[in-house]
Amino acid sequence: METNVRIISTASYIPSKKVTNKELTQFFSTSDEWIVSRTGIKERHVVVNETTTDLCCQVGKRLVESSGISPKDIDFIIVATMTPDNATPSVACVVQEKIEADNAFAYDISAACSGFLFALSLSEKILSNSDNKIGLVIGGDTISKILNWKDRSTAVLFGDGAGGVVLRKEKGNSFIIGEKLCTDGKKNSALLARIGENQSPFYEGTIDGENGLKMDGKKIFAFVLKDVYKNIIEVLKKSLVDINDIDYFLFHQSNGRLIEKLSEKLKIDKSKCLINLEKYGNTAAASLPILLDEAVKNKKIGIGSGKLILLVGYGGGLSYGSMIIKI
């Protein structure tokens, strides 16, 4: 038997502060009915005095506990985030310290809402092609800190959170059945979040003075229904998997209407499409691992059950991808 990789544990962490749709009316004109009808979101959680690093450290600790592994046996930690707290050290470096994974190398990657999927793919390749045996893959974001809280079009959509998995090299086939990761840099302006103005006295560029996340919702909606849809069909064909054989579909939790339209276009059974954005909103890189962890905790998806899962991520870049896994 080939030596390959599988998911052995999942975990997630959600900030305690819950913000309902009604509470958002203090920032702009809206209503619970308006938000739910357009997004499917009823509430989201935001950090009060925690950071992206804090959320990811909590997930790291929970992954160690739930998997029963020794922190000293962890070979690497990769964190996917678009909202790190510092340029350096990376979030992953602090996670390494906090969980005492002294032998692990650690770094972050940035691919916005597709980040966890990209990190999962990268981690599987590291384990399959090296002497490393155990890796932690975490997706975490605190989008609340980069939002313009007066912009109704974006402020209603996002929440904070983190989630992750433990990967371990074992006997048998890899958990990844097929994947296709893509980027369309020509559409990069459809989702933009500035990290701050250039403070150099030598800088001669222009500064527009507009802070906060900016998004062209219509362009992203069309992009998902065309390009992401095509991506899903291609990965199914490439993997020789019939769409009806997929047990569960885990789409990036971006917008309820968008997920519904994508599901209809794919002609999939709604009971197979897992949803939790009504409770958390769009948590960016944390979206997929939180959804996966909830499904495991609720015993809908059992680790080692052999269920076929289709993971789909899409977001800033514009980056996107699909991955079929057997869990």
DRENDO-1510 file (C-alpha; in Angstrom, 1 decimal, always signed):
<recs>
REC; n; res; u; v; w
REC; 1; MET; +0.0; +0.0; +0.0 .
REC; 2; GLU; +1.1; +3.5; -0.7 .
REC; 3; THR; +1.8; +5.8; +2.2 .
REC; 4; ASN; -0.5; +8.8; +2.0 .
REC; 5; VAL; -2.4; +11.4; +3.9 .
REC; 6; ARG; -5.8; +11.7; +5.7 .
REC; 7; ILE; -7.7; +14.1; +8.0 .
REC; 8; ILE; -7.7; +12.7; +11.5 .
REC; 9; SER; -9.3; +15.6; +13.4 .
REC; 10; THR; -11.2; +18.9; +13.1 .
REC; 11; ALA; -11.7; +21.9; +15.3 .
REC; 12; SER; -13.1; +25.4; +15.3 .
REC; 13; TYR; -13.4; +28.5; +17.5 .
REC; 14; ILE; -16.0; +31.3; +17.3 .
REC; 15; PRO; -15.7; +34.6; +19.3 .
REC; 16; SER; -18.4; +34.9; +22.0 .
REC; 17; LYS; -19.7; +38.3; +20.9 .
REC; 18; LYS; -22.8; +37.8; +18.8 .
REC; 19; VAL; -24.1; +40.6; +16.6 .
REC; 20; THR; -27.7; +40.2; +15.3 .
REC; 21; ASN; -29.1; +41.9; +12.2 .
REC; 22; LYS; -31.1; +44.2; +14.5 .
REC; 23; GLU; -27.9; +45.5; +16.1 .
REC; 24; LEU; -26.6; +46.5; +12.7 .
REC; 25; THR; -29.3; +49.2; +12.4 .
REC; 26; GLN; -27.3; +51.4; +14.7 .
REC; 27; PHE; -24.6; +51.7; +11.9 .
REC; 28; PHE; -26.8; +52.1; +8.8 .
REC; 29; SER; -30.3; +51.9; +7.5 .
REC; 30; THR; -31.3; +48.2; +7.3 .
REC; 31; SER; -33.6; +45.6; +8.8 .
REC; 32; ASP; -33.5; +41.9; +9.7 .
REC; 33; GLU; -35.9; +41.2; +6.9 .
REC; 34; TRP; -33.7; +43.0; +4.3 .
REC; 35; ILE; -30.6; +41.2; +5.3 .
REC; 36; VAL; -32.1; +37.7; +5.6 .
REC; 37; SER; -33.9; +38.0; +2.3 .
REC; 38; ARG; -30.7; +39.0; +0.4 .
REC; 39; THR; -28.1; +37.0; +2.2 .
REC; 40; GLY; -29.6; +34.4; +4.5 .
REC; 41; ILE; -27.6; +35.7; +7.4 .
REC; 42; LYS; -29.3; +36.2; +10.8 .
REC; 43; GLU; -26.3; +36.9; +13.0 .
REC; 44; ARG; -22.5; +36.8; +13.0 .
REC; 45; HIS; -19.8; +36.7; +15.7 .
REC; 46; VAL; -17.0; +39.4; +16.0 .
REC; 47; VAL; -14.0; +39.8; +18.2 .
REC; 48; VAL; -14.0; +42.3; +21.1 .
REC; 49; ASN; -10.5; +42.0; +22.4 .
REC; 50; GLU; -9.2; +39.0; +20.6 .
REC; 51; THR; -7.1; +38.9; +17.4 .
REC; 52; THR; -6.8; +36.6; +14.4 .
REC; 53; THR; -3.8; +35.0; +16.2 .
REC; 54; ASP; -5.9; +34.4; +19.3 .
REC; 55; LEU; -8.6; +32.6; +17.4 .
REC; 56; CYS; -6.1; +30.4; +15.5 .
REC; 57; CYS; -4.2; +29.6; +18.7 .
REC; 58; GLN; -7.5; +28.3; +20.2 .
REC; 59; VAL; -8.1; +26.1; +17.2 .
REC; 60; GLY; -4.5; +24.8; +17.4 .
REC; 61; LYS; -5.0; +23.8; +21.0 .
REC; 62; ARG; -8.3; +22.1; +20.2 .
REC; 63; LEU; -6.8; +20.2; +17.3 .
REC; 64; VAL; -4.1; +18.8; +19.6 .
REC; 65; GLU; -6.7; +17.8; +22.2 .
REC; 66; SER; -9.1; +16.3; +19.7 .
REC; 67; SER; -6.5; +14.3; +17.8 .
REC; 68; GLY; -4.5; +13.1; +20.8 .
REC; 69; ILE; -1.2; +13.9; +19.1 .
REC; 70; SER; +1.8; +15.2; +20.9 .
REC; 71; PRO; +2.6; +18.8; +19.9 .
REC; 72; LYS; +6.3; +17.7; +19.6 .
REC; 73; ASP; +5.2; +15.4; +16.7 .
REC; 74; ILE; +3.8; +18.2; +14.6 .
REC; 75; ASP; +6.0; +18.8; +11.6 .
REC; 76; PHE; +4.4; +22.0; +10.3 .
REC; 77; ILE; +1.6; +24.5; +10.8 .
REC; 78; ILE; +0.1; +26.5; +7.9 .
REC; 79; VAL; -2.4; +29.2; +8.6 .
REC; 80; ALA; -4.6; +30.7; +5.8 .
REC; 81; THR; -5.6; +34.3; +6.6 .
REC; 82; MET; -6.2; +37.7; +4.9 .
REC; 83; THR; -6.3; +39.5; +8.2 .
REC; 84; PRO; -3.0; +38.7; +10.0 .
REC; 85; ASP; -2.2; +40.9; +13.1 .
REC; 86; ASN; +1.4; +41.6; +12.0 .
REC; 87; ALA; +3.5; +41.6; +8.9 .
REC; 88; THR; +5.8; +39.4; +11.0 .
REC; 89; PRO; +5.7; +37.2; +12.9 .
REC; 90; SER; +3.1; +35.2; +11.0 .
REC; 91; VAL; +0.0; +33.9; +12.8 .
REC; 92; ALA; +1.3; +30.4; +12.4 .
REC; 93; CYS; +4.6; +31.2; +14.2 .
REC; 94; VAL; +2.6; +32.3; +17.3 .
REC; 95; VAL; +0.4; +29.2; +17.1 .
REC; 96; GLN; +3.5; +27.1; +17.1 .
REC; 97; GLU; +4.7; +28.8; +20.3 .
REC; 98; LYS; +1.3; +28.6; +22.1 .
REC; 99; ILE; +0.8; +24.9; +21.5 .
REC; 100; GLU; +4.4; +24.1; +22.1 .
REC; 101; ALA; +4.9; +22.5; +18.7 .
REC; 102; ASP; +8.7; +23.1; +19.0 .
REC; 103; ASN; +9.7; +21.0; +16.0 .
REC; 104; ALA; +7.2; +22.4; +13.5 .
REC; 105; PHE; +8.0; +24.9; +10.8 .
REC; 106; ALA; +5.2; +27.5; +10.4 .
REC; 107; TYR; +4.0; +30.1; +8.0 .
REC; 108; ASP; +0.9; +31.9; +6.6 .
REC; 109; ILE; -0.6; +32.0; +3.2 .
REC; 110; SER; -3.0; +34.6; +1.8 .
REC; 111; ALA; -5.7; +33.6; -0.7 .
REC; 112; ALA; -8.7; +35.3; +0.9 .
REC; 113; CYS; -11.8; +33.1; +1.2 .
REC; 114; SER; -10.1; +30.3; -0.8 .
REC; 115; GLY; -7.2; +30.3; +1.6 .
REC; 116; PHE; -8.1; +27.2; +3.6 .
REC; 117; LEU; -8.6; +25.1; +0.4 .
REC; 118; PHE; -5.2; +26.3; -1.0 .
REC; 119; ALA; -3.5; +25.5; +2.3 .
REC; 120; LEU; -5.1; +22.1; +2.5 .
REC; 121; SER; -3.8; +21.2; -1.0 .
REC; 122; LEU; -0.3; +22.5; -0.2 .
REC; 123; SER; -0.2; +20.6; +3.1 .
REC; 124; GLU; -1.2; +17.3; +1.4 .
REC; 125; LYS; +1.7; +17.8; -1.1 .
REC; 126; ILE; +4.2; +18.5; +1.7 .
REC; 127; LEU; +3.2; +15.3; +3.5 .
REC; 128; SER; +3.1; +13.1; +0.4 .
REC; 129; ASN; +6.5; +14.2; -0.9 .
REC; 130; SER; +8.6; +14.5; +2.2 .
REC; 131; ASP; +9.6; +12.9; +5.5 .
REC; 132; ASN; +7.0; +15.0; +7.4 .
REC; 133; LYS; +4.2; +13.0; +9.0 .
REC; 134; ILE; +1.8; +15.5; +10.8 .
REC; 135; GLY; +0.6; +18.9; +9.8 .
REC; 136; LEU; -1.9; +21.4; +11.1 .
REC; 137; VAL; -3.9; +23.4; +8.6 .
REC; 138; ILE; -5.9; +26.4; +10.0 .
REC; 139; GLY; -8.1; +29.0; +8.4 .
REC; 140; GLY; -8.8; +32.1; +10.5 .
REC; 141; ASP; -9.9; +35.7; +9.9 .
REC; 142; THR; -11.2; +38.7; +11.7 .
REC; 143; ILE; -12.9; +40.5; +8.9 .
REC; 144; SER; -14.6; +42.8; +11.3 .
REC; 145; LYS; -11.4; +44.8; +11.8 .
REC; 146; ILE; -11.2; +45.7; +8.1 .
REC; 147; LEU; -14.8; +46.5; +7.3 .
REC; 148; ASN; -16.3; +49.9; +6.7 .
REC; 149; TRP; -19.1; +49.7; +9.2 .
REC; 150; LYS; -21.1; +52.3; +7.4 .
REC; 151; ASP; -21.1; +50.3; +4.2 .
REC; 152; ARG; -24.3; +48.2; +4.3 .
REC; 153; SER; -23.3; +46.2; +1.2 .
REC; 154; THR; -20.4; +44.6; +3.0 .
REC; 155; ALA; -20.9; +45.0; +6.7 .
REC; 156; VAL; -23.9; +42.7; +6.8 .
REC; 157; LEU; -22.0; +39.8; +5.2 .
REC; 158; PHE; -19.0; +39.1; +7.3 .
REC; 159; GLY; -18.1; +37.6; +10.7 .
REC; 160; ASP; -15.0; +36.4; +12.5 .
REC; 161; GLY; -13.8; +32.9; +13.3 .
REC; 162; ALA; -11.3; +30.1; +12.8 .
REC; 163; GLY; -11.2; +26.4; +12.1 .
REC; 164; GLY; -8.8; +23.7; +11.0 .
REC; 165; VAL; -7.8; +20.1; +10.6 .
REC; 166; VAL; -4.9; +17.8; +11.5 .
REC; 167; LEU; -3.4; +15.9; +8.6 .
REC; 168; ARG; -1.4; +12.7; +9.2 .
REC; 169; LYS; +0.6; +10.4; +6.8 .
REC; 170; GLU; -0.8; +6.9; +7.1 .
REC; 171; LYS; -1.1; +3.7; +5.1 .
REC; 172; GLY; -3.7; +3.9; +2.3 .
REC; 173; ASN; -4.8; +6.4; -0.3 .
REC; 174; SER; -4.7; +10.2; +0.1 .
REC; 175; PHE; -7.9; +11.9; +1.3 .
REC; 176; ILE; -7.8; +14.1; -1.8 .
REC; 177; ILE; -9.6; +12.4; -4.7 .
REC; 178; GLY; -9.3; +15.3; -7.1 .
REC; 179; GLU; -8.7; +19.1; -7.1 .
REC; 180; LYS; -8.5; +22.1; -9.4 .
REC; 181; LEU; -7.3; +25.4; -8.0 .
REC; 182; CYS; -7.5; +28.6; -10.0 .
REC; 183; THR; -6.9; +32.4; -10.0 .
REC; 184; ASP; -8.3; +35.1; -12.2 .
REC; 185; GLY; -6.1; +38.1; -11.5 .
REC; 186; LYS; -7.9; +40.1; -14.2 .
REC; 187; LYS; -10.8; +40.4; -11.8 .
REC; 188; ASN; -8.7; +41.4; -8.8 .
REC; 189; SER; -10.5; +44.7; -8.3 .
REC; 190; ALA; -13.8; +42.9; -7.5 .
REC; 191; LEU; -12.8; +42.5; -3.9 .
REC; 192; LEU; -10.2; +44.9; -2.3 .
REC; 193; ALA; -9.1; +45.4; +1.3 .
REC; 194; ARG; -6.3; +47.8; +1.8 .
REC; 195; ILE; -3.7; +47.2; +4.5 .
REC; 196; GLY; -2.9; +50.8; +5.2 .
REC; 197; GLU; -1.2; +53.8; +3.6 .
REC; 198; ASN; +2.5; +53.9; +2.5 .
REC; 199; GLN; +4.2; +55.9; +5.2 .
REC; 200; SER; +7.6; +56.2; +3.4 .
REC; 201; PRO; +8.8; +59.8; +2.9 .
REC; 202; PHE; +10.0; +58.6; -0.5 .
REC; 203; TYR; +6.6; +57.4; -1.7 .
REC; 204; GLU; +5.3; +59.3; -4.7 .
REC; 205; GLY; +2.1; +57.2; -5.4 .
REC; 206; THR; -1.4; +58.4; -4.8 .
REC; 207; ILE; -3.5; +57.5; -1.8 .
REC; 208; ASP; -7.3; +57.4; -2.3 .
REC; 209; GLY; -8.1; +57.7; +1.4 .
REC; 210; GLU; -10.8; +55.0; +1.2 .
REC; 211; ASN; -10.4; +52.4; +3.9 .
REC; 212; GLY; -12.3; +49.2; +4.5 .
REC; 213; LEU; -13.2; +46.2; +2.4 .
REC; 214; LYS; -14.7; +47.1; -1.0 .
REC; 215; MET; -16.6; +44.5; -3.1 .
REC; 216; ASP; -18.3; +44.4; -6.4 .
REC; 217; GLY; -21.1; +41.9; -5.4 .
REC; 218; LYS; -22.7; +41.6; -8.8 .
REC; 219; LYS; -19.3; +40.8; -10.5 .
REC; 220; ILE; -18.6; +38.1; -7.9 .
REC; 221; PHE; -22.1; +36.7; -8.1 .
REC; 222; ALA; -21.7; +36.3; -11.9 .
REC; 223; PHE; -18.1; +34.9; -11.5 .
REC; 224; VAL; -19.3; +32.2; -9.1 .
REC; 225; LEU; -22.2; +31.1; -11.3 .
REC; 226; LYS; -20.0; +30.9; -14.4 .
REC; 227; ASP; -16.3; +30.2; -13.5 .
REC; 228; VAL; -16.7; +28.4; -10.2 .
REC; 229; TYR; -19.6; +26.3; -11.6 .
REC; 230; LYS; -17.3; +25.4; -14.5 .
REC; 231; ASN; -14.5; +24.6; -12.1 .
REC; 232; ILE; -16.7; +22.2; -10.1 .
REC; 233; ILE; -17.8; +20.4; -13.3 .
REC; 234; GLU; -14.2; +20.1; -14.4 .
REC; 235; VAL; -12.9; +18.6; -11.1 .
REC; 236; LEU; -15.8; +16.0; -11.1 .
REC; 237; LYS; -14.9; +15.0; -14.7 .
REC; 238; LYS; -11.2; +14.9; -14.0 .
REC; 239; SER; -11.7; +12.8; -10.9 .
REC; 240; LEU; -14.2; +10.4; -12.6 .
REC; 241; VAL; -16.7; +11.1; -9.9 .
REC; 242; ASP; -20.4; +11.4; -10.7 .
REC; 243; ILE; -22.0; +14.4; -9.0 .
REC; 244; ASN; -24.7; +12.1; -7.6 .
REC; 245; ASP; -22.1; +10.1; -5.7 .
REC; 246; ILE; -21.0; +13.2; -3.7 .
REC; 247; ASP; -22.4; +12.7; -0.1 .
REC; 248; TYR; -22.1; +16.4; +0.9 .
REC; 249; PHE; -21.3; +19.7; -0.7 .
REC; 250; LEU; -19.5; +22.3; +1.4 .
REC; 251; PHE; -19.5; +25.6; -0.4 .
REC; 252; HIS; -17.7; +28.7; +0.9 .
REC; 253; GLN; -20.4; +30.4; +3.1 .
REC; 254; SER; -20.6; +33.7; +1.2 .
REC; 255; ASN; -24.2; +34.4; +0.6 .
REC; 256; GLY; -27.3; +32.3; +0.9 .
REC; 257; ARG; -28.8; +33.3; -2.4 .
REC; 258; LEU; -25.6; +32.6; -4.2 .
REC; 259; ILE; -25.3; +29.2; -2.7 .
REC; 260; GLU; -28.9; +28.4; -3.6 .
REC; 261; LYS; -28.4; +29.5; -7.2 .
REC; 262; LEU; -25.2; +27.5; -7.6 .
REC; 263; SER; -26.9; +24.4; -6.1 .
REC; 264; GLU; -29.8; +24.8; -8.5 .
REC; 265; LYS; -27.5; +25.1; -11.5 .
REC; 266; LEU; -25.6; +21.9; -10.3 .
REC; 267; LYS; -29.0; +20.2; -9.8 .
REC; 268; ILE; -28.0; +18.8; -6.4 .
REC; 269; ASP; -30.2; +17.7; -3.6 .
REC; 270; LYS; -30.5; +20.5; -1.1 .
REC; 271; SER; -30.2; +18.1; +1.8 .
REC; 272; LYS; -26.6; +17.4; +0.6 .
REC; 273; CYS; -25.6; +21.1; +0.7 .
REC; 274; LEU; -24.5; +22.0; +4.2 .
REC; 275; ILE; -25.2; +25.6; +5.4 .
REC; 276; ASN; -24.3; +27.5; +8.6 .
REC; 277; LEU; -23.9; +31.1; +7.3 .
REC; 278; GLU; -27.1; +32.1; +9.1 .
REC; 279; LYS; -25.2; +31.9; +12.3 .
REC; 280; TYR; -21.8; +33.1; +11.3 .
REC; 281; GLY; -21.9; +35.0; +8.1 .
REC; 282; ASN; -18.9; +34.9; +5.7 .
REC; 283; THR; -15.9; +34.1; +7.8 .
REC; 284; ALA; -13.5; +34.1; +4.9 .
REC; 285; ALA; -10.7; +31.5; +5.2 .
REC; 286; ALA; -12.4; +30.1; +8.3 .
REC; 287; SER; -15.6; +29.4; +6.4 .
REC; 288; LEU; -14.9; +25.9; +5.1 .
REC; 289; PRO; -13.1; +24.4; +8.2 .
REC; 290; ILE; -15.8; +25.8; +10.6 .
REC; 291; LEU; -18.5; +24.2; +8.4 .
REC; 292; LEU; -16.6; +20.9; +8.2 .
REC; 293; ASP; -16.0; +20.8; +12.0 .
REC; 294; GLU; -19.7; +21.4; +12.7 .
REC; 295; ALA; -20.6; +18.6; +10.4 .
REC; 296; VAL; -18.2; +16.3; +12.2 .
REC; 297; LYS; -19.4; +17.4; +15.7 .
REC; 298; ASN; -23.0; +16.9; +14.6 .
REC; 299; LYS; -22.1; +13.4; +13.4 .
REC; 300; LYS; -23.3; +14.2; +9.9 .
REC; 301; ILE; -19.8; +13.5; +8.6 .
REC; 302; GLY; -17.8; +10.9; +10.4 .
REC; 303; ILE; -14.0; +10.9; +10.2 .
REC; 304; GLY; -13.1; +7.5; +8.7 .
REC; 305; SER; -16.6; +7.1; +7.3 .
REC; 306; GLY; -15.4; +7.1; +3.7 .
REC; 307; LYS; -17.9; +9.9; +2.8 .
REC; 308; LEU; -17.2; +11.8; -0.4 .
REC; 309; ILE; -17.2; +15.6; +0.2 .
REC; 310; LEU; -16.9; +18.4; -2.4 .
REC; 311; LEU; -15.2; +21.5; -1.0 .
REC; 312; VAL; -15.6; +24.7; -2.9 .
REC; 313; GLY; -13.8; +28.0; -2.2 .
REC; 314; TYR; -13.9; +31.3; -3.9 .
REC; 315; GLY; -12.9; +34.9; -3.0 .
REC; 316; GLY; -10.5; +37.8; -3.4 .
REC; 317; GLY; -7.8; +37.5; -6.1 .
REC; 318; LEU; -10.1; +36.3; -7.6 .
REC; 319; SER; -9.0; +32.9; -6.3 .
REC; 320; TYR; -11.2; +29.8; -6.5 .
REC; 321; GLY; -11.0; +26.0; -6.4 .
REC; 322; SER; -12.8; +22.7; -5.9 .
REC; 323; MET; -11.6; +19.7; -4.1 .
REC; 324; ILE; -13.1; +16.2; -3.7 .
REC; 325; ILE; -12.1; +14.5; -0.5 .
REC; 326; LYS; -12.8; +11.1; +1.1 .
REC; 327; ILE; -13.0; +11.6; +4.9 .
</recs>
